[in-house]
Amino acid sequence: MVKGRSNSLRYRYPLPVHPVDLPQLLPHSPVSWVYWIYSYVKSSNRITKIHVEITGDEFVHILVKEPSQMIYLWDNGFFGTGQLSRSEPTWFERTNALIDGDGQSNSGTPLERITEQRRWERSQFKKRRVEMERQLLELRKNGGTVEEEAVLLEKQRLELRNFKASQGSDSLTAGSKTFYDFESLFDSEGDLARLEALELMPVEAIFLSFALPVLDISATALFQRLLDYKNLCYDTIYPMIKQYVAYHHYRSHGWCVRSGIKFGCDYLLYKRGPPFHHAQFCITVLDSDENHDYTWYSSVARVVGGAKKTLILCYVEKLKSEEDIVNMWLRNDFTSVFSSFRVNEVVYKRWVPGKNRD
C-alpha cells in the first residue's frame, strides 16, 4: 500500500463537500469584486447530488451504482464498502486486470491482492520455520552437542532472515484465476459488466443526507424507507438514533468512521483513513444505563486487544423525555431529536496479570 504523495493528494478532502477556492479580493478594485463574485457563484453550483438506490424490505440495502460517484464517496471520506471488495470498490479494475493476464490494475496493487500476497508469504515463512524446528529436534534426538546446536541455530537464523528479505511483491505464486460463470461477467456488447455497487451503512446515508447535502434523497424520505412509520414509537426509532448520534459525534470530531463488525464492535476510528494506517480505536455503542457482566466486557476487549486496538465504550444518554423525542420526530425536526442526546466515553483496557502487575 503506497503511502506517499499520491495518496495525500487523492484523499486530501475528509468529506465529500469541498471548500470553495476563491481568488484574492482587492476591496478597492471593482474588477476584483466582479471576478470574486463570479468565482463564488460558479464554485457554489458544483455540488452534484449522488443518486442512491434503496432495495429490500426486511433488510434494507442503500446502494450507489454510478462508478464515478462510488469513487467520489470513497475518495472523500471513505464512505461505503464495495459489495465485491474488501473496502474500496476495486472489483472492476481487478477483474479487468485478471482477464488481461496482469496481476495489477492501473491504479496500483489493490488491497485484496496485497492481503493475498501477505498471507501466502506468512504461510511460506511458517513452513520454513517448522522445517527448521524439525531439524533441531532431529539433532537433539541424535545426541548432538551444545556447540553443534548453537551452530545450527545460528545458521537457521541467518536463513530465515535471508528468506524474509527475499520475499517481495513478486513472490506470490499464481492463484486460481478461473471464474465459475465466466459469461455472466460480460454484457451483451462483450464488455465487462459493472456488477459491483457501493453499499452505504444506514448511518452513513443519514449523515450524507441530514448533515451534508450530498445524496439525492432527503432525510425524511430516507427515514420513511428505513423505519416502519405505521408502528412508530420510541423503541422503534431509538436504536437508529443511538447509532447515528455516536457516528455523527466522531465524524464531527474529524475521525474517519468505518464499520467495526469485523472486530465485534460498532465502529472503527481511523485518524485519516484505511489507506494510511490501521484503525486506532474500536467503538461499542451502549445505552447510558446499559450494563453487562464481566464476561461480556472481557470478550469484547479480548478481540479488540488481540488486534492491537483500544476499546471505547460510547454511552448515549437522552436528555429529554421519550414522548418529546417522538413528537419532534413526527414533526421531522431531526436536529432537535439528535440534539436531545449526549455522548459519554469510557476507555476500557483488559487487565492482564502478566503485564499489569503494578
C-alpha positions in Angstrom: 0.0 0.0 0.0 1.6 3.2 -1.2 1.5 6.0 1.5 3.3 8.7 -0.5 2.3 11.9 -2.0 -0.2 10.3 -4.4 -2.5 9.2 -1.6 -2.2 12.5 0.2 -3.5 14.3 -3.0 -6.2 11.7 -3.8 -7.6 11.7 -0.2 -6.9 15.3 0.7 -10.6 16.1 1.5 -12.1 14.4 4.6 -15.7 14.9 3.4 -17.5 15.0 0.0 -18.2 18.7 0.4 -15.2 20.8 -0.6 -14.2 24.3 0.4 -14.6 26.9 -2.3 -11.4 28.1 -3.8 -11.8 31.9 -4.3 -9.3 34.4 -5.8 -7.7 37.1 -3.8 -10.1 40.0 -3.2 -8.9 43.6 -3.6 -11.5 45.9 -1.9 -10.6 49.0 -3.9 -10.8 47.3 -7.3 -14.3 46.8 -8.9 -12.9 44.3 -11.3 -11.6 42.2 -8.4 -15.1 42.2 -6.9 -16.8 41.1 -10.1 -14.3 38.3 -10.6 -14.6 37.2 -7.0 -18.4 37.1 -7.2 -18.3 35.2 -10.5 -15.9 32.7 -9.0 -18.1 32.3 -5.9 -21.3 31.7 -7.9 -19.6 29.3 -10.3 -17.9 27.3 -7.4 -21.1 27.1 -5.3 -23.0 25.4 -8.0 -20.6 22.5 -8.3 -22.4 20.2 -5.8 -23.9 17.3 -7.8 -26.3 15.1 -5.9 -25.3 11.4 -5.7 -28.0 9.0 -6.7 -28.8 6.1 -4.3 -31.0 3.1 -4.8 -32.7 1.5 -1.8 -33.6 -2.1 -2.1 -35.0 -4.8 0.2 -37.8 -4.7 2.8 -36.7 -6.5 5.9 -33.0 -5.9 5.2 -32.5 -2.6 3.5 -29.5 -2.0 1.2 -28.5 1.5 0.3 -26.5 1.3 -3.0 -24.6 3.7 -5.2 -24.1 2.2 -8.6 -22.6 5.0 -10.7 -18.8 4.3 -10.9 -17.7 7.9 -10.7 -19.9 8.5 -7.7 -18.7 5.4 -6.0 -15.1 6.6 -6.3 -16.1 10.1 -5.2 -17.6 8.9 -1.9 -14.6 6.7 -1.2 -12.0 9.3 -2.0 -13.8 12.0 0.0 -14.3 10.5 3.4 -14.1 6.7 2.8 -17.9 6.2 2.8 -19.4 2.8 1.9 -18.0 -0.6 1.1 -17.7 -2.3 -2.3 -20.0 -5.3 -2.4 -17.4 -7.4 -4.2 -14.3 -5.9 -2.5 -12.8 -5.6 1.0 -13.5 -1.9 1.3 -12.7 0.3 -1.7 -14.8 -0.7 -4.8 -12.0 -2.2 -7.0 -13.7 -5.3 -8.4 -14.0 -3.9 -11.9 -10.3 -2.9 -12.1 -9.1 -6.2 -10.5 -11.2 -8.3 -12.8 -10.2 -6.4 -15.9 -6.5 -6.9 -14.9 -7.1 -10.6 -14.3 -8.8 -11.1 -17.6 -6.0 -9.3 -19.4 -3.4 -11.5 -17.7 -2.0 -8.8 -15.5 -1.9 -9.0 -11.7 -2.3 -5.3 -11.2 -4.6 -2.6 -12.2 -3.5 0.8 -13.5 -4.1 2.4 -10.1 -1.7 0.1 -8.3 -2.0 -3.2 -6.4 -5.4 -3.4 -4.8 -5.9 -4.3 -1.1 -7.3 -7.8 -1.9 -4.1 -8.6 -3.8 -1.9 -7.3 -1.0 -3.7 -9.3 1.6 -3.5 -12.5 -0.5 0.3 -11.9 -1.0 0.9 -11.3 2.7 -1.0 -14.4 3.7 1.0 -16.5 1.2 4.3 -15.1 2.4 3.4 -15.8 6.1 2.4 -19.4 5.3 5.7 -20.0 3.4 7.7 -18.5 6.3 5.8 -20.7 8.8 6.5 -23.8 6.7 10.2 -22.9 6.6 10.3 -22.3 10.4 8.6 -25.7 11.1 11.1 -27.4 8.9 14.0 -25.8 10.9 12.4 -26.8 14.2 12.2 -30.4 12.9 15.9 -30.3 12.0 16.8 -29.0 15.5 14.7 -31.8 17.1 16.4 -34.5 15.0 19.8 -33.1 16.1 18.8 -33.4 19.8 17.5 -36.9 19.3 20.8 -38.0 17.7 22.7 -36.7 20.7 24.1 -33.5 19.2 26.3 -31.4 21.4 25.5 -27.9 22.7 28.1 -26.5 20.2 26.5 -28.2 17.3 23.1 -27.0 18.3 24.4 -23.4 18.6 25.9 -23.6 15.1 22.6 -25.0 13.7 20.6 -22.2 15.4 22.8 -19.5 14.0 22.6 -21.0 10.6 18.8 -21.2 10.7 18.5 -17.6 12.0 20.6 -16.4 9.0 18.5 -18.5 6.6 15.2 -17.1 8.0 16.5 -13.5 7.7 17.5 -14.0 4.1 14.3 -15.8 3.3 12.3 -12.9 4.9 14.3 -10.4 2.9 13.8 -12.2 -0.3 10.0 -12.1 0.0 8.8 -9.3 -2.2 6.0 -8.3 -4.4 6.9 -10.9 -7.0 7.0 -13.8 -4.6 3.3 -14.5 -4.8 2.6 -17.7 -6.8 -0.2 -17.6 -9.3 -3.5 -18.3 -7.6 -6.7 -19.5 -9.1 -7.8 -17.3 -11.9 -10.8 -19.2 -13.1 -14.4 -18.0 -12.9 -17.3 -20.3 -12.2 -19.6 -18.4 -14.6 -17.3 -16.6 -17.0 -20.0 -15.5 -19.4 -22.1 -13.7 -16.7 -19.3 -11.2 -16.3 -19.9 -9.6 -19.7 -22.8 -7.6 -21.1 -24.5 -8.0 -24.4 -21.7 -5.9 -26.2 -18.9 -8.1 -24.8 -17.6 -5.6 -22.3 -17.0 -6.4 -18.6 -20.2 -5.6 -16.8 -20.3 -3.2 -13.8 -21.6 -5.7 -11.2 -20.3 -4.0 -8.1 -22.1 -1.3 -6.2 -21.0 0.8 -3.2 -23.2 -0.1 -0.2 -23.7 2.6 2.5 -24.4 1.8 6.1 -27.7 3.4 7.3 -25.8 5.9 9.5 -23.6 6.9 6.5 -26.7 7.5 4.4 -28.2 9.6 7.2 -25.0 11.6 7.6 -24.8 12.3 3.8 -28.5 13.4 3.6 -29.1 15.1 7.0 -25.7 16.5 7.9 -24.3 17.1 4.4 -26.4 17.8 1.2 -24.8 15.0 -0.8 -27.4 12.3 -1.6 -30.4 12.9 -3.8 -32.8 11.7 -1.1 -34.0 13.8 1.8 -33.5 12.7 5.4 -37.3 12.5 5.8 -37.7 10.2 2.8 -34.7 8.1 3.9 -36.2 7.6 7.4 -39.5 6.6 5.9 -37.7 3.9 4.0 -35.6 2.7 6.9 -38.3 2.7 9.6 -41.8 1.4 9.9 -43.9 4.6 10.3 -47.1 2.6 10.8 -46.0 1.4 14.2 -43.8 4.4 15.1 -42.8 4.7 18.7 -39.7 5.5 20.8 -38.5 1.9 20.8 -38.7 1.8 17.0 -36.6 4.9 16.4 -34.2 4.8 19.3 -31.8 2.1 18.0 -31.1 4.1 14.8 -30.9 7.4 16.8 -28.3 5.8 19.2 -26.1 4.5 16.4 -26.3 7.8 14.4 -25.6 10.1 17.4 -22.4 8.1 18.1 -21.5 8.1 14.4 -22.1 11.9 14.0 -20.2 12.6 17.2 -17.0 11.0 15.9 -17.4 12.3 12.3 -17.8 15.9 13.7 -14.5 15.5 15.6 -12.6 14.7 12.4 -12.4 10.9 12.6 -12.9 8.5 9.7 -15.6 6.2 10.9 -15.9 2.7 9.4 -17.9 -0.4 10.3 -16.3 -2.4 13.2 -18.3 -5.6 12.8 -15.1 -7.5 11.9 -13.8 -6.9 15.4 -17.1 -7.4 17.3 -17.8 -3.7 17.8 -19.9 -1.0 16.1 -17.3 1.3 14.6 -13.6 1.7 13.8 -11.9 5.1 14.1 -9.1 6.0 11.7 -7.1 9.1 12.1 -7.1 9.7 8.3 -8.3 6.6 6.6 -7.7 2.9 5.7 -5.0 3.6 3.0 -2.8 5.5 5.5 -2.8 3.3 8.7 -4.8 0.9 10.7 -7.7 1.9 12.9 -6.7 3.0 16.4 -10.0 2.6 18.3 -12.9 0.3 18.4 -16.2 1.8 19.4 -19.0 -0.1 21.1 -22.2 2.0 21.4 -24.3 1.4 24.6 -27.3 2.9 26.4 -26.4 5.2 29.3 -27.9 2.7 31.7 -26.8 -0.5 29.9 -24.8 -3.0 32.0 -23.1 -6.3 31.2 -21.3 -8.9 33.2 -17.5 -9.1 33.3 -17.5 -11.9 30.7 -19.1 -9.7 28.1 -16.7 -6.9 28.6 -13.7 -9.3 28.7 -14.8 -11.0 25.5 -15.1 -7.8 23.5 -11.8 -6.4 25.0 -10.0 -9.7 24.2 -10.9 -9.4 20.5 -10.0 -5.7 20.3 -6.8 -6.1 22.3 -5.7 -9.0 20.0 -5.9 -6.6 17.1 -3.8 -4.0 18.9 -6.6 -1.5 19.2 -8.2 0.4 22.1 -11.8 -0.3 23.1 -14.0 2.7 23.8 -17.4 2.3 25.4 -19.6 5.0 24.0 -22.7 5.7 26.2 -25.6 7.6 24.6 -27.7 9.4 27.2 -31.1 11.0 26.4 -31.7 14.5 27.8 -35.4 14.8 27.1 -38.4 12.5 27.6 -39.4 9.8 25.2 -42.7 11.5 24.4 -41.0 14.8 23.4 -38.5 12.9 21.2 -41.2 11.1 19.4 -43.2 14.3 18.8 -40.1 16.1 17.4 -39.6 13.1 15.2 -43.1 13.2 13.8 -42.6 16.9 13.1 -39.4 16.0 11.1 -37.4 18.1 13.5 -34.4 15.8 13.3 -31.9 18.4 14.5 -33.8 18.7 17.8 -34.1 15.0 18.1 -30.3 14.3 17.7 -29.5 17.3 20.0 -31.6 15.6 22.7 -28.8 13.1 23.3 -25.4 13.3 24.9 -22.3 11.1 24.3 -20.1 9.9 27.2 -17.0 7.8 26.6 -15.0 5.3 28.7 -11.7 3.8 27.6 -11.7 0.1 28.6 -8.5 -1.9 28.8 -8.3 -5.6 29.7 -6.3 -6.4 32.8 -3.6 -9.0 32.1 -1.8 -10.3 35.2 1.5 -10.9 33.4 1.6 -7.3 32.0 -0.2 -5.3 34.7 1.3 -6.3 37.9 2.0 -2.8 39.2 
